[in-house]
Structure formats: C-alpha cells, structure tokens
Amino acid sequence: KLEAIGSPSYTKRILRQYGLNMKKSLGQNFLMDQNILRNIVAAAELTQEKAALEIGPGIGALTEVLAQKAGKVVALEIDQRLLPILGQTLAPYPQAKVLHQDVLKADLHQLFREEFATWGKVSVVANLPYYITTPIIMKLLEAKLPLEHIVVMLQKEVAERMTAKPGSKNYGSLSIAIQYYCETELVATVPKTVFVPQPNVDSAVMKLTMRNAPAVEVSDVDLYFEVVQSSFAQRRKTIANNLAQRFFGKDNKEQLLAILESSGIEPSRRGETLTMEEFAGLTEQLKPFIT
Ligand code: SAM
C-alpha cells in the first residue's frame, strides 16, 4: 500500500526534498489530514464513470484521493514550481492530468471541450486558494458549464455567508448570488491545525449542487441582482430606505411605498428577511418605474 501524499510524513519529505518554500501570496496551505481529504471527495459522489476538475493541486494530496474515485481528474495549478513535484507524486495515477494555468484566466469552455467532452456533468473539487475564493466560485457558476457538484474548502466565514438562509445574520447578496444557481450545504468545519503552514482563519467544506434552472425566474437578471445588492447596501436600514436611496429621489418615496405594498412587502422590513422569491416579485414590480 502506498503512503498517502496527504500524510504529514510524505508531505514534509516532499517539501524538504524540493526545498519548497510555500507562497502565502498564492494561498498555499497544504492539507495533511487523510480523513478530511476523504470526506471532501466523498461529498462529491464520484464514480469511475465521472470526471473531476481540481483547482490548485499543491503537491497532489487531494488529487490522489480524487484519482482513486473518479475516472478522470484535471487539475489547474498556477505555480510552475509545483509541476515537477506533481509529476513525481502523481506518477502512479495516469487518470490525473495537471495543467499549468491560472483558473481566473483559463478558458473553461475550451478546457471542458478538450478534456471533458465525453464525461457528462463534471464536479469541481478543491481546497481553494483563499485570496480568490469568491471570484473562482462566481466564475464557475456564471460560465454555465455542465457541472454537477462543487465541493470546496474555503474560509469558514465565507462558507457561512454563501450558505445562509433568510433571517440569519450572515444572509446577504453573496448568499443570493450563490443560491440563485445552486443548493448549498455546509459539510464540515475544519480547524487551522490540519494545514501546513496554518492559515489565519478557520475553514469549512461546502458543497454546492447545481440547480437545473435558476432558483427564481426573472425577466431581467442584472436588475434582479442590482435590487438585491441595493437592498443590502446598508444592512441596518429598511428595505424602503435602501431602495429609495438607490432608485428614487427623496420626493418619490410615495411611489416606492406603493410598489412595496403591491409586492406584499412591509416597508419597515430589512433586506436580510426577504427570500429570493420576494426579491424576484419586487424586481418585476419595480422594473417599469426604474428602467
Ligand atoms: N490541493 C492542495 C491541498 O489540498 O493540500 C493545495 C491547496 S492550497 C490551499 C491552494 C493551491 O492553489 C496552491 O497549490 C496554489 O499554488 C494554487 N493556486 C493559487 N492561485 C491559483 C490560481 N489563480 N489558479 C490555479 N491555482 C492557484
């Protein structure tokens, strides 16, 4: 039986062998806990008939566990220094392929055409570089790729905001931006101590399951997100005050109050209490007056 790449002894040996000093600027915090690695991969529900896309393989700890479950794994790594290391650590896994790419610059449609054309829906599984967590997830969601699950390690606070439900203190425009596209689940919280080097924040594993259609139907998606964002502009203000500030002059507040009433929304409510459906109804009512 091979020694796991993500075991503390193997990881430390590889880091010493290559004299690798990890770059904080690239969010390099490597996972050294085989149980957590296995739980991340289990949440993605992979089989030999499925493929996975990994972002930031590091020295290959998660890639290895993915390659043991999925039929194909493609991993994008920005740091050139890690490529020879990955060539060594992943040598036993021909089903895993590493590409030297920046995920934020990558043409993901081309990547999917070249690597995943015959694989059906793909799952993204990653221990994310935390300095670009939200841009990565939004890029994946907005690209409308054939995705099934996105299972990622990320900062606990960000995971709590992305998975928050209406009425909770973490619920805001980020929750809605994510939940418009997918169902969310917090799989586990993870202590700093399982990483080398240890990050400054606590972490969590989050699972997103892509919806077949967006959570709500709206005639103007950009306006929907603009209404959502404006409603949370100042969290302690009422929905009426936030929307008045953004869309109506001081003198036109009567009109806004009428629109809120016909949408069935009390003007004294705060944005954090509105469901995605309520925001959708409100957007349709507002539209003729502000576009
Ligand atoms: N998967 C490994 C693990 O779990 O131990 C490493 C995870 S580490 C938190 C994040 C990885 O993402 C690093 O290997 C880093 O070099 C890489 N990375 C950072 N920015 C990236 C980018 N823009 N595109 C692709 N990979 C990136």
Boltz pocket constraint, residues with backbone or C-beta under 6 A from the ligand:
constraints:
  - pocket:
      binder: B
      contacts: [[A, 26], [A, 27], [A, 28], [A, 29], [A, 30], [A, 31], [A, 32], [A, 55], [A, 56], [A, 57], [A, 58], [A, 59], [A, 60], [A, 61], [A, 62], [A, 63], [A, 76], [A, 77], [A, 78], [A, 79], [A, 101], [A, 102], [A, 103], [A, 104], [A, 126], [A, 127], [A, 128], [A, 129], [A, 130], [A, 132]]
      max_distance: 6.0
